[in-house]
Amino acid sequence: MAFQACHRFAKISPRKVRPLADLIRGKFADEALAILRYQPQRGARMLEKVINSALGSAQDPAQTRGKTVDVDNLVVADARIDGGPMFKRVRPRARGMAFLIKKRMSHIHITLADIDEI
């Protein structure tokens, strides 16, 4: 059984979060949280929150249909960072020109699955 959580419209560029997602993909959930805890990046805090949300879904009896799920056997099966919409701003430059500033957003998707099912 897979448990998913996502953080949509995260105010961070996908390019900054993808290396952190590569660190945790395929690791056990508690090991992934330990890795992210010692990363100084702001995106690591966002990934931690999404993993904790997926772990909460795994512990919820309504979502597990009454089955007991061993949280220690959950693996980060999928860690996907997709690009979201952009805020576009214009910055004035020399000689009357304008540069476009793109404030990027991302969608963070985490899927936890049992190691026996993978």
N, C-alpha and C positions, 0 to 999 in steps of 0.2 A: 504494500500500500504506500502510495507516495503522498507527501504533504507539501503543499506549495504555499509560498508567501511572496508578496511583491510590494515594492515601494515605488509607486508611480509618481512621476513629476518631481523626482529628487533634484534639488537645486545644486547639481554638480555635473561636470562634464563627464560623459561616458569614458573618455580617454583616461581620466584620472582614476576610475574605479576598476577598469578591466584588468590591470595587473594584479590587483588584490583578489579579484574573482579567480584568476588563474592560480593563485596561491592555495586556495581552499577547495578547488574542484576535485572531487574524488576522495577527500579526507572525511574522517568521522566528524560528526557535528560538534562534539565537545573539543576535539583537536582543532577544528577550524576556528572555534571561538577563542581558544588559547592562542592561536597564531595571530588572529586579528587584534587581540587585546594589547599586544606589544608593538603594533604598527602605529606610527605617529600620524598617518594620514587621516583626514576627515572622512574619507570614503570608507575607512575601516569601521568607524562608528556606525555608519549607515548599514553596512553589511551585517554587523553584529546584531542590530535591531531586527533585521529581516530574518536572520537565522533563528533568533529567539522567538519570533512570531511563528515561524514554521514549527519549532519545537513545541510551542504552546498548542498549536493545532494537533500535533501528534499526541499530546497528553489529554486532549478534550475527548470525553467519552461519546459526545454526540457525533463527532467527525470520524471516530474509529469504529462506529457501529457496534459498540459494546465490547470490542476486542481489546485486549491489553497489548500495548506496543512497548517494546523495550527500547527506551530512548538511547541507550548506549550502543545499539546496533544500527543507528541511523547514519547514513552517509550522504554527503552533499552530492547528489546525482547530477544536478544541473545548476550552474551559476551563470546566469545570462544577464548581460548589461546591454540594454537597447537604448538607442538615441530617442530622445523625446522632442517636444517642440522647442523652439528657440525664441527668446525675446530679441528683437532686433532694434538696435539703437544706432543713431548717427552721431559721429564725432566730427566736428569741424576741423579741417586741416588747412594747410597753407594754400594760398592762391585760390581761395573759394571752393576748394574741393571738399569732399566728405568721405570719411571711412566708415564702413559698416562694422559695428560691434555686435557680435552674436553671443548672447548669454545662454548657454546650452543647459538642457535638462536631460535627465536619463530615467529609464525605467529599470529597476533592479528586480530580477526574478530569481528566486531560490527554490529548488526542489530537493526535499529530503526523501530518501527511499531506504527501505530495510536492506541490509547487506545480503540477506538470503535471497531476496527477489532479484537482485542485480546479478 
